[in-house]
Amino acid sequence: MEVLGKFWLRRILARIAHVAVYEGQESHTGMPVMVLKGAEGQPVNMEGVLPLLEALPEAWVLEWPLGAVPLSQYLGVAEESRLRGWLEALARTLLALKARGVAFAPVPELCLVKGKRLWLGGVGAKGLEGDPEKALVALARALAADWEAFPLRGRLEALERGEARLEDLLAPEARGEAPKEAPEPLKPEEACKELPEEVSPEPLEPEEPPKPPPKRLVVEPVEEAVPAPSSPPEEVEKTPSRPRVIRIEERDEPPFPVVEPSRPQNRRALLALLLLFALLGLLGLFLRPRPTPAQGYAMEFRTDPPTARAEVILLEVPEGSRMAPGQSFAVPGRVEFDQKGVYRLRIRVPGRDPVDYLLEVPGPPLTIKVR
């Protein structure tokens, strides 16, 4: 693994002209970065472009958004909806760069994507200039899973021939939206037809005389005069009545059922039953089968193309591992590791320079691309 200042160069992504593109990592914080070794020129800082973290004499160090991956991982497998969104974002960024007078030719290794967002790396570096329209078409052709059935194929090919512009990819027709059509004006003849016809007056029929309302008896309620009670003479006084006595007596029997306490024999039987269940639970706990400890962690190594062969050599192992440094394995295939942690490997492919790699175990399968 190469080291450039405080940055580790984990793997090389591409070599374009005199610029080598690396996926790197900051040694103190572990933050991912993109390193352009041999980049010269004036970096561009704007929306949709990877910002410059540090400009070293021999390289540019660009920010790598967390969770973003190079667009080269989707070569030949990009779905229609995902590819359409990436092309629209790329067209907007290229138009903004064109307005600044910067001609940049994007390649898959310099494009990072995360969901629908897309960033360009190395904008402004010498050797990465080019025709943005042709580079965009070549990128779409390489990413599409089915180029013949891609809906934007006609517009992209017209863009490659110079018969269309980047702005055409952002039109509503290119996004699959139907343009809003203005309503056509009506002709005078049709307007006259749509007017409501006049209602011809009809002869009025003689109305029937209104029927008299039925006769009803009128009954009005008459309030009867109730004579007011004559007040007793004030001089006559009533004799006071005897006070009433309310007697409350308690019942001999309580209103609720009486529960008699359990006998000592029942308590002893219940305690014995609980003790028996506790002993059975302890016995089952000691007699249950214990899980056997895992023997190791299997990691799958793949090669692209599958017919390629490579050799993996252990350089460093984590603490507690019994695997000896210098041990080698032939891949593709599965390799057993005895401990979790980070292993430092050296990958050798016949006819190519060896590459050092930090492998975290356990993890997803590792694919070695031989170009």
KEFILUM-586378 format. One line per 4 residues: number of its first residue (from 1); their letters; for each residue x, y, z of C-alpha. Coordinates in steps of 0.2 Angstrom, whole numbers, plus 2048, in hexadecimal, padded with zeros to 3 digits. Layout:
residues N
NUM	a	X:Y:Z ~ ...
end
This chain:
residues 371
1	mevl	800:800:800 ~ 807:811:7FB ~ 808:81F:807 ~ 807:832:802
5	gkfw	809:83D:811 ~ 7FB:839:81D ~ 7F1:830:810 ~ 7F1:81D:80C
9	lrri	7EE:819:7F9 ~ 7E3:809:7FB ~ 7E1:805:7E9 ~ 7E2:80D:7D8
13	lari	7D2:811:7CE ~ 7D9:816:7BD ~ 7E8:81E:7B4 ~ 7E2:82C:7A8
17	ahva	7F1:835:79E ~ 7FE:839:7AC ~ 7F1:839:7BA ~ 7EF:82A:7C5
21	vyeg	7DE:829:7CF ~ 7DF:820:7E0 ~ 7D2:81C:7ED ~ 7DB:822:7FD
25	qesh	7D8:824:810 ~ 7DE:830:81D ~ 7E9:827:829 ~ 7E3:830:839
29	tgmp	7D0:831:837 ~ 7CD:823:82A ~ 7C4:830:81F ~ 7C3:829:80C
33	vmvl	7CB:835:7FF ~ 7CE:835:7ED ~ 7E1:838:7E8 ~ 7E5:83E:7D7
37	kgae	7F8:83B:7D6 ~ 801:846:7C9 ~ 7F2:852:7C7 ~ 7F7:864:7C2
41	gqpv	7EC:873:7BE ~ 7DF:87D:7C7 ~ 7D1:873:7D0 ~ 7BF:879:7CF
45	nmeg	7B4:87A:7DE ~ 7A1:87A:7DB ~ 792:870:7DD ~ 793:85E:7D6
49	vlpl	7A6:85E:7D7 ~ 7B1:855:7E5 ~ 7B8:863:7EF ~ 7CB:864:7F1
53	leal	7D2:860:803 ~ 7E4:862:800 ~ 7F0:866:7F2 ~ 800:85D:7F3
57	peaw	80F:860:7E8 ~ 80D:84F:7DF ~ 7FA:84C:7E1 ~ 7E8:853:7E5
61	vlew	7DE:84C:7F3 ~ 7CC:84E:7F1 ~ 7BD:84A:7FD ~ 7B4:839:7FB
65	plga	7A2:83A:801 ~ 79E:82D:80E ~ 794:81F:806 ~ 799:824:7F4
69	vpls	7A0:817:7E7 ~ 7A8:819:7D6 ~ 79D:819:7C7 ~ 7A8:80B:7C0
73	qylg	79F:7FE:7CB ~ 790:800:7C1 ~ 797:7FD:7B0 ~ 78B:7F3:7A5
77	vaee	77E:7F1:7B4 ~ 776:802:7B6 ~ 763:802:7B6 ~ 759:80E:7AB
81	srlr	752:819:7B9 ~ 763:81A:7C3 ~ 76D:81E:7B3 ~ 761:82B:7AD
85	gwle	763:834:7BE ~ 776:834:7BD ~ 776:83A:7AB ~ 76B:849:7B0
89	alar	776:84D:7BF ~ 786:84B:7B4 ~ 77E:856:7A6 ~ 77A:864:7B3
93	tlla	78C:864:7B9 ~ 794:864:7A8 ~ 789:873:7A3 ~ 78E:87C:7B2
97	lkar	7A1:878:7AE ~ 79E:87D:79C ~ 797:88E:7A2 ~ 7A8:891:7AB
101	gvaf	7B2:88C:79C ~ 7B7:87B:7A3 ~ 7B7:86C:797 ~ 7B7:85C:7A1
105	apvp	7B6:84A:79A ~ 7AE:83F:7A8 ~ 7B4:82D:7AA ~ 7AC:820:7B5
109	elcl	7BB:81F:7C2 ~ 7BA:832:7C5 ~ 7A7:832:7C8 ~ 7A0:82E:7DA
113	vkgk	78E:82A:7DC ~ 783:828:7EC ~ 771:826:7E8 ~ 76C:833:7DB
117	rlwl	77A:83E:7DF ~ 78A:83F:7D5 ~ 79B:848:7D7 ~ 7A9:84A:7CB
121	ggvg	7BB:849:7D0 ~ 7CB:851:7C8 ~ 7C2:860:7BF ~ 7CF:86C:7BA
125	akgl	7DD:860:7B9 ~ 7E8:860:7AA ~ 7E6:850:79F ~ 7D4:84E:7A4
129	egdp	7CC:85A:798 ~ 7C2:854:789 ~ 7B1:855:780 ~ 7A4:854:78E
133	ekal	796:84F:782 ~ 79F:840:77A ~ 7A6:83B:78C ~ 794:83B:792
137	vala	78E:830:784 ~ 79C:824:787 ~ 799:823:799 ~ 786:820:797
141	rala	78A:812:78A ~ 796:809:796 ~ 78A:80A:7A5 ~ 77A:805:79D
145	adwe	774:7F3:7A0 ~ 76A:7F3:78F ~ 770:801:784 ~ 765:7FC:776
149	afpl	755:7FE:781 ~ 75B:80E:78A ~ 74E:81C:787 ~ 75B:82A:785
153	rgrl	765:820:779 ~ 75F:82B:76A ~ 763:83C:773 ~ 774:836:778
157	eale	779:830:767 ~ 773:840:760 ~ 77D:849:76D ~ 78C:83F:768
161	rgea	78A:844:756 ~ 788:856:75A ~ 776:857:756 ~ 770:85A:768
165	rled	776:864:777 ~ 778:860:78A ~ 769:86A:78D ~ 75E:85E:784
169	llap	761:850:791 ~ 759:85B:79E ~ 749:85F:793 ~ 738:858:79A
173	earg	737:84C:78B ~ 748:844:790 ~ 742:842:7A2 ~ 733:838:79C
177	eapk	727:846:7A0 ~ 719:84B:794 ~ 71B:85E:78F ~ 70C:869:793
181	eape	702:86D:784 ~ 6F8:87E:783 ~ 6E6:87C:77E ~ 6E2:87F:76C
185	plkp	6D7:88F:769 ~ 6C6:88A:763 ~ 6C0:88F:751 ~ 6B1:89B:750
189	eeac	6A6:88D:749 ~ 6AA:882:757 ~ 6A8:890:764 ~ 697:894:75D
193	kelp	692:881:75E ~ 697:881:770 ~ 68C:890:775 ~ 67B:88B:77E
197	eevs	66C:88C:773 ~ 65F:898:777 ~ 64F:890:77F ~ 640:894:775
201	pepl	632:89A:77F ~ 624:88E:782 ~ 612:893:785 ~ 60D:895:797
205	epee	600:889:79D ~ 5F2:891:7A8 ~ 5F6:88E:7BA ~ 5E9:885:7C5
209	ppkp	5E1:88F:7D2 ~ 5E9:88C:7E3 ~ 5DF:880:7EE ~ 5D9:888:7FE
213	ppkr	5E1:881:80E ~ 5D7:874:817 ~ 5CD:87A:826 ~ 5D3:877:837
217	lvve	5CC:87A:848 ~ 5D6:887:851 ~ 5D9:882:863 ~ 5E3:88D:86E
221	pvee	5E9:888:87F ~ 5E1:891:88D ~ 5EB:892:89D ~ 5E1:88E:8AC
225	avpa	5E3:89A:8BB ~ 5EA:890:8CA ~ 5E5:898:8DA ~ 5F4:89C:8E4
229	pssp	5F5:893:8F5 ~ 5F0:89D:903 ~ 5FE:8A0:90F ~ 5FA:89B:921
233	peev	5F9:8A9:92D ~ 609:8AE:934 ~ 603:8AE:946 ~ 5FF:89B:945
237	ektp	610:890:948 ~ 612:87E:944 ~ 618:872:951 ~ 629:86B:94C
241	srpr	62A:859:946 ~ 634:84B:94F ~ 645:848:948 ~ 647:839:93D
245	viri	653:82B:942 ~ 65D:821:936 ~ 664:811:93D ~ 673:808:934
249	eerd	676:7F7:93A ~ 685:7EB:935 ~ 681:7DB:92D ~ 687:7CB:935
253	eppf	68E:7C4:925 ~ 69B:7CD:91B ~ 696:7D2:909 ~ 6A5:7C9:901
257	pvve	6AB:7B7:902 ~ 6B7:7B2:90F ~ 6C7:7AA:909 ~ 6CE:79E:916
261	psrp	6E1:79E:917 ~ 6EA:78F:90F ~ 6EF:780:919 ~ 702:77E:91C
265	qnrr	702:76E:912 ~ 6FD:777:902 ~ 70B:783:905 ~ 717:775:906
269	alla	711:76D:8F6 ~ 712:77D:8ED ~ 724:781:8F3 ~ 729:76F:8EE
273	llll	722:771:8DC ~ 72B:782:8DA ~ 73B:77A:8E0 ~ 739:76C:8D3
277	fall	736:777:8C5 ~ 746:781:8CA ~ 750:772:8CA ~ 74A:76C:8B9
281	gllg	74E:77D:8B2 ~ 760:77D:8B8 ~ 762:76B:8B2 ~ 75C:770:8A0
285	lflr	768:77F:8A1 ~ 777:774:8A4 ~ 772:767:898 ~ 76E:772:889
289	prpt	77A:771:87A ~ 787:77E:879 ~ 78B:787:869 ~ 79C:782:861
293	paqg	7A7:791:85F ~ 7AA:796:84D ~ 7B9:78F:844 ~ 7BD:79F:83A
297	yame	7B7:7AC:82E ~ 7B6:7A7:81B ~ 7B9:7B5:80F ~ 7B5:7B3:7FC
301	frtd	7C1:7BA:7F0 ~ 7BB:7BC:7DE ~ 7C4:7C2:7CE ~ 7BE:7CC:7BF
305	ppta	7BF:7C4:7B2 ~ 7BB:7B3:7BB ~ 7C9:7AA:7B1 ~ 7D6:7B5:7B9
309	raev	7E1:7AE:7C7 ~ 7EA:7B8:7D5 ~ 7F4:7B5:7E5 ~ 7F0:7BC:7F6
313	ille	7FE:7BE:802 ~ 7FC:7C2:815 ~ 807:7D1:81A ~ 7FF:7D6:82B
317	vpeg	7F2:7CD:836 ~ 7E8:7D4:845 ~ 7EC:7D0:857 ~ 7E7:7BE:85D
321	srma	7E8:7B7:84B ~ 7F3:7A7:849 ~ 7F5:7A9:837 ~ 807:7AC:832
325	pgqs	80C:7BB:827 ~ 812:7B6:816 ~ 805:7A9:814 ~ 7FE:7A9:802
329	favp	7ED:7A3:7FB ~ 7E8:7A1:7E9 ~ 7D8:7A9:7E3 ~ 7CA:7A9:7DE
333	grve	7C3:79F:7EC ~ 7BF:7A0:7FF ~ 7CC:7A4:80C ~ 7CA:7A0:81E
337	fdqk	7D0:7AD:82B ~ 7D1:7A8:83E ~ 7CE:7B9:845 ~ 7C3:7C9:842
341	gvyr	7CD:7D9:83E ~ 7D7:7E1:830 ~ 7E3:7D7:826 ~ 7F0:7DF:81A
345	lrir	7F1:7D5:80A ~ 7FC:7D6:7FB ~ 7F3:7D1:7EB ~ 7FE:7CB:7DC
349	vpgr	7F8:7C8:7CB ~ 804:7C1:7BE ~ 80A:7CE:7B2 ~ 805:7DD:7BD
353	dpvd	80B:7E7:7CC ~ 806:7E0:7DE ~ 7F9:7EA:7E7 ~ 7F8:7EB:7FA
357	ylle	7E6:7EB:802 ~ 7DF:7ED:813 ~ 7D1:7DF:815 ~ 7C5:7E0:824
361	vpgp	7BE:7CF:82A ~ 7B0:7CB:829 ~ 7AA:7D4:81A ~ 7A2:7D3:809
365	plti	7AA:7C9:7FB ~ 7BA:7D2:7F3 ~ 7BB:7D3:7E0 ~ 7CC:7D5:7D8
369	kvr	7CA:7DD:7C7 ~ 7D8:7D9:7BB ~ 7DA:7E6:7AD
end
